[in-house]
Amino acid sequence: MTLDKARVGQKIIIKNILDDNIRVQAIRLGLYEGANVKCSAKIPFGPIIIGNRLQEIAVGRELAKKFKSMF
């Protein structure tokens, strides 16, 4: 499954990031393969808000489709 399929409140483990360029940028934000995050909110027709430790990150839907996850 991909990150865009997460439900609000669901804990997620990022398994794989499908694009090498995105992987490098995501690591800077603390989103890396094996990271445990939580879906804080889903904006209708907008981004998915991911909680990672003490920060929240808005990830666009198309970008979220490139994160393979395990729920």
N, C-alpha and C positions, 0 to 999 in steps of 0.2 A: 504494500500500500504506500501511498505518497502522503506527504504532510497536509495537503489540501483536503484530505478525507477525515482529518481529526475532528473530534467533537469537543465542545467547550468543557473544560475541566479534566480532559483526558491526559494522562501521562504518556509520554512518547519517548522512544529511544531512536535516535537518528542512526540508521544502518548504513546508508550510502548516499553520497551526493553525486549526482550523475554528470555534472559538468565540472571540469578541472578549474576553470576560471572562477566559477561560483564557489567552489570548495575553498579556494584561497581567500576570497572575500568573506565567506561565512566564518572561517576560523577566527578572523579578526573580531567577530561579534560573539564568539563563544559557541558557535554552532558547528560542531565537528562530528565526525563519525564516532558513534558511541556515547554522545552527549544525551543526558536525560533532561528533557524539557517538558513543559506543560502548556496545553492550549488554553490561553486565558480568555480569548474572545475570538469571534468570527464576525467581521463586519459584512452585512449582506452586500454581495457583488463587490466586495472590497478585500482588504488584506486579512490575514490570519495573524492574531497577536499571540506570540510565543513568549512564555515566561521562562527565563533561564537564570537561575540563582536570584539575584536581586535586581534584575533588569527585565524589561519587556521589549520585544522587538517585533515590529510590524513586517510581515513577509507577504509580498504580493502573491495572488493566487497562481499566476503562471510560474513564478519562481518556486513556490511551494510544491509544485508538481515535479520538481527536479530533486526533491529530498525523499529518498526511500526511507520508510519508517516502520517501526514495529510498535503496536499499541498494546 
